[in-house]
Amino acid sequence: MIHRTLATVSASVILFLATGAVQAADRYALDPTHTSIIFSVAHWGFSYTYGMFRTASGSYIIDKQNPANSQFQLVIKTNSIFTNDAKRDVHLQNADFFNVQQFPEITFQSTKCSVTTTAEGVIYQLTGNLTIHGVTRQVSIPLRMLGEGTGPYQDQRTGFLCQIEIKRSDFGMTNLLEKNQVGDAVGITVSFEGTLQQDAPGGTR
């Protein structure tokens, strides 16, 4: 009888631990080699100039049991800007625009999260603080999950895409707005993958 009771208790403990593991949040680290940050801005109304930031880091937590606990954060190095023109890149780095010496990073930190399923897939609707040029604004970002599963190196991955538009003047970047030489509206596309952190507290694997 005692042995049977101990066996039952042991089985219950194992089941509890297993259930707790399944319900725990998953922590991911951004894969910088599969992260793209692209922007577009109008030039004199004739065309759009496209560029990218080549250096970024970040992490995120996905809590499927309680999506409100999911969190996303991203850090972009402003001196990594690239527009396929060295002279223009230098200009964008100076005080007329990003002023990378004083403001070396662009950051985003989510403060709220909700999840919905649409015809386009699973959407993580984020509210958070975006800081550019030393100015912080609250933004809303629809983050669409593109995939989830085992990656090419047998690691567990998730991948996302978001597309938003901001006004650079909201962040104190007003140079060359006259006559719409450089547009105020900036289109931003971010797509990234993250790898599950197996040893992180709260990780499930």
C-alpha positions as CSV (number, residue, x, y, z in Angstrom):
1,M,0.0,0.0,0.0
2,I,2.8,2.4,0.9
3,H,4.7,1.6,-2.2
4,R,1.6,2.1,-4.3
5,T,0.9,5.5,-2.6
6,L,4.5,6.6,-3.2
7,A,4.2,5.6,-6.8
8,T,1.0,7.6,-7.2
9,V,2.6,10.7,-5.6
10,S,5.7,10.3,-7.7
11,A,3.6,10.1,-10.9
12,S,1.6,13.2,-9.8
13,V,4.8,15.2,-9.2
14,I,6.2,14.2,-12.6
15,L,2.9,15.1,-14.3
16,F,2.9,18.5,-12.4
17,L,6.4,19.3,-13.5
18,A,5.7,18.2,-17.1
19,T,2.6,20.3,-17.2
20,G,4.4,23.3,-15.7
21,A,7.1,23.0,-18.3
22,V,4.6,23.0,-21.1
23,Q,2.9,26.1,-19.8
24,A,6.1,28.0,-19.2
25,A,7.0,30.9,-21.5
26,D,9.5,30.3,-24.3
27,R,12.5,32.7,-24.5
28,Y,14.1,33.4,-27.8
29,A,17.3,35.3,-28.9
30,L,17.3,37.2,-32.2
31,D,19.2,35.5,-35.0
32,P,21.1,38.5,-36.5
33,T,22.0,36.6,-39.6
34,H,18.3,36.2,-40.4
35,T,17.1,39.6,-39.4
36,S,16.3,42.4,-41.9
37,I,15.5,46.0,-41.1
38,I,14.6,48.0,-44.2
39,F,13.2,51.5,-44.6
40,S,11.9,53.7,-47.4
41,V,11.5,57.4,-47.7
42,A,10.4,59.7,-50.6
43,H,13.0,61.8,-52.4
44,W,11.6,65.1,-53.9
45,G,8.4,63.2,-54.8
46,F,10.3,61.6,-57.7
47,S,11.1,58.2,-56.2
48,Y,11.6,56.3,-52.9
49,T,15.1,55.7,-51.5
50,Y,15.6,52.4,-49.7
51,G,18.0,51.6,-47.0
52,M,18.7,49.2,-44.2
53,F,20.3,48.8,-40.8
54,R,22.8,46.0,-40.8
55,T,23.4,45.5,-37.0
56,A,20.7,44.6,-34.6
57,S,20.1,42.5,-31.5
58,G,17.2,41.5,-29.4
59,S,15.2,38.9,-27.6
60,Y,11.6,38.0,-27.0
61,I,9.3,35.9,-24.8
62,I,6.3,34.0,-26.2
63,D,3.8,32.8,-23.6
64,K,1.1,30.8,-25.4
65,Q,-0.9,30.1,-22.2
66,N,-1.0,33.8,-21.4
67,P,-0.2,35.9,-24.5
68,A,-0.4,39.1,-22.5
69,N,2.9,38.1,-20.9
70,S,4.7,37.9,-24.2
71,Q,7.4,40.5,-24.7
72,F,9.6,41.8,-27.5
73,Q,12.7,44.0,-27.5
74,L,15.0,45.2,-30.3
75,V,18.2,47.2,-30.4
76,I,19.5,48.7,-33.7
77,K,22.9,50.3,-34.1
78,T,22.4,53.6,-36.0
79,N,25.9,53.6,-37.4
80,S,25.1,50.4,-39.3
81,I,22.8,52.4,-41.7
82,F,23.4,51.5,-45.4
83,T,21.7,53.0,-48.5
84,N,24.2,51.9,-51.2
85,D,25.8,55.4,-51.3
86,A,28.7,56.0,-49.0
87,K,28.4,59.8,-49.1
88,R,24.7,59.7,-48.2
89,D,25.3,57.2,-45.4
90,V,27.8,59.6,-43.8
91,H,25.3,62.4,-44.1
92,L,22.6,60.3,-42.5
93,Q,24.9,59.5,-39.6
94,N,25.7,63.1,-38.8
95,A,23.7,65.6,-36.8
96,D,21.4,66.5,-39.7
97,F,19.7,63.1,-39.2
98,F,20.5,60.2,-36.8
99,N,23.4,61.9,-35.0
100,V,24.9,58.5,-34.3
101,Q,27.6,59.9,-31.9
102,Q,24.9,61.1,-29.5
103,F,22.2,58.5,-30.3
104,P,24.0,55.3,-31.1
105,E,20.9,53.1,-30.8
106,I,17.3,52.8,-31.9
107,T,15.3,50.7,-29.4
108,F,11.9,49.1,-29.1
109,Q,10.4,47.6,-26.0
110,S,6.9,46.2,-26.0
111,T,4.6,47.1,-23.1
112,K,1.4,45.2,-24.1
113,C,0.6,42.2,-26.3
114,S,-2.5,40.5,-27.5
115,V,-2.8,37.6,-30.0
116,T,-5.4,37.2,-32.7
117,T,-5.8,34.7,-35.6
118,T,-6.7,36.2,-38.9
119,A,-6.8,35.1,-42.6
120,E,-3.1,36.2,-42.7
121,G,-2.1,34.0,-39.8
122,V,-1.3,34.6,-36.1
123,I,-0.8,38.3,-35.3
124,Y,0.9,39.5,-32.1
125,Q,-0.5,43.0,-31.7
126,L,2.2,44.9,-29.8
127,T,2.1,48.3,-28.1
128,G,5.4,49.6,-27.0
129,N,8.0,52.3,-26.7
130,L,10.1,53.2,-29.8
131,T,13.1,55.4,-29.2
132,I,14.8,57.2,-32.2
133,H,17.1,60.2,-32.0
134,G,16.6,60.3,-28.2
135,V,12.8,60.7,-28.5
136,T,10.5,58.0,-27.2
137,R,7.0,57.5,-28.7
138,Q,4.4,54.9,-28.1
139,V,3.7,52.8,-31.3
140,S,1.4,50.0,-32.3
141,I,2.9,47.2,-34.3
142,P,1.1,44.2,-35.9
143,L,3.7,41.4,-35.8
144,R,2.7,38.4,-38.0
145,M,4.2,35.0,-37.2
146,L,5.6,33.5,-40.4
147,G,6.7,30.2,-39.0
148,E,7.5,28.0,-36.0
149,G,9.4,24.8,-35.8
150,T,12.8,23.1,-36.2
151,G,15.4,25.1,-38.1
152,P,18.2,23.9,-40.4
153,Y,20.5,23.3,-37.5
154,Q,17.9,21.4,-35.5
155,D,17.2,24.3,-33.3
156,Q,13.7,25.5,-32.4
157,R,12.8,28.8,-34.2
158,T,10.0,31.3,-34.7
159,G,9.9,33.9,-37.4
160,F,8.0,37.2,-37.8
161,L,7.2,40.1,-40.1
162,C,6.0,43.6,-39.4
163,Q,5.4,46.6,-41.6
164,I,4.6,50.0,-40.2
165,E,4.9,53.7,-41.1
166,I,6.2,56.5,-38.8
167,K,6.9,60.2,-39.2
168,R,10.5,61.1,-38.7
169,S,9.4,64.6,-37.5
170,D,7.8,62.9,-34.5
171,F,11.3,61.9,-33.4
172,G,12.9,65.3,-33.9
173,M,14.3,64.6,-37.3
174,T,13.1,67.5,-39.4
175,N,16.1,68.3,-41.7
176,L,15.2,68.7,-45.4
177,L,11.5,68.5,-44.9
178,E,11.1,71.8,-46.8
179,K,9.6,71.3,-50.2
180,N,9.5,67.5,-49.4
181,Q,13.2,67.1,-50.3
182,V,13.2,64.1,-48.0
183,G,9.8,62.8,-47.0
184,D,8.4,62.8,-43.5
185,A,6.8,59.4,-43.7
186,V,9.1,56.5,-43.4
187,G,8.0,53.0,-44.2
188,I,9.6,50.3,-42.1
189,T,9.8,46.5,-42.7
190,V,11.3,44.2,-40.2
191,S,11.5,40.4,-40.5
192,F,13.4,38.3,-38.1
193,E,14.0,34.8,-36.7
194,G,14.7,33.8,-33.1
195,T,16.2,30.7,-31.6
196,L,14.8,29.1,-28.5
197,Q,17.1,29.5,-25.5
198,Q,17.2,26.1,-23.9
199,D,18.8,27.1,-20.6
200,A,16.9,30.3,-20.0
201,P,14.7,30.5,-16.9
202,G,11.2,29.8,-18.0
203,G,12.2,28.0,-21.2
204,T,10.4,24.8,-22.0
205,R,13.3,22.9,-23.7
